[in-house]
């Protein structure tokens, strides 16, 4: 079976066009009696390619994002099968690493931890039943997925890989009760249709996030907490309007003492910062995207009721204005929270050096990970109504007080 799989992969994975896919799939599907063994060999080879992807810096969510973009949902399920097959090798997985159970759910497979060859032999028929597909169709899909995996380049790692023996210190997370309060506030902000209420709820959530950062920084500066080092995580930034979404994520990251580097080709930004700040950034960015999308939908409805047809340029302009304006709002809130903490006698005298030290550590880590970055010229906002409505929506979702000043429409 290994010889058949080797020949099929040689034909399909490394050619510049798709001509080899049919040849490879035909080799794999030709003999019904050999199909169980072919499935076992493909599973083993796919798990090897998955491991290579992890060693090149990729994580499951990153790979699935590309698979979903470039292939189809069937390929996503097959990828999760390979992830789970590879993960069987480890007693435990790194933090934030999904424990994929999809492979065990296809039917006919052994229980977790059982690596008997008969279990892997059952995979081919089980996945055929799950996908309701013939051998040739499945073989083609698997080869398409393997081709994507072997072509993944190396990217900046953002954490340990499964099986890494390195002793990674436990990261400091947002305290569970506070995290629950923040999530509840943001959920209410997303659910309400009243801008003033969403504003108040989001502002309170950002205030809690900023205050937690201040408290953590001061404790470390006083030697009352363990020394931490910045980490990183990737956050998906997917079409449509990915440029505006990347701008929004950068604004959220900056306001929370993190740094964001966007990779448009692979549809994610890498955010560098301390773990609790990274949690805050991911939560707030997701919530503000939900709020912004809802506000854009309402704005479009209002435009249509006035007899004006809205276009993609309206939505692009809306999101750019929304992201730009929120950058100012977030900065105001972060500065207000730091000022309030500085007025507290318990923090006075140690706050500014502590926050500066935190920012320096994050900048250093970001520079180490990304020594060469480039700037991106965004497509301009060309719809005045979209820009105006987006600015108004950002003001409604703003993260703190301060006067309102509107930026002009970019030319």
Secondary structure, 3 states (H helix, E strand, C coil): CHHHHHHHHHHHCCCCCCHHHHHHHHHHHCCHHHHHHHHHHHHHHHHHHHHHHHHCCCCHHHHHHHHHHHCCHHHHHHHHHHHHHHHCCCCCCCCCCCCCCCHHHCCCCCCCCCCCHHHHHCHHHHHHHHHCCCHHHHHHHHHHHHHHHHCCCCCCCCCCCCCCCCCCCCCCCCCHHHHHHHHHHHHHHHHCCCHHHHHHHHHHHHHHHHHHHHHHHHHHHCCCCCCCCCEEEEEECCCCCHHHHHHHHHHHHHHCCCEEEEECCCCEEEEEECHHHHHHHHHHHHHHHHHHHHHHHHHHHHHHHCCCCCCHHHHHHHHHHHHHHHHHHHHHHHHHHHHHHHCCCCCCCCHHHHHHHHHHHHHHHHHHHCCCCCCCCCCCCCCHHHHHHHHHHHHHCCCCCCCCCCCCCCC
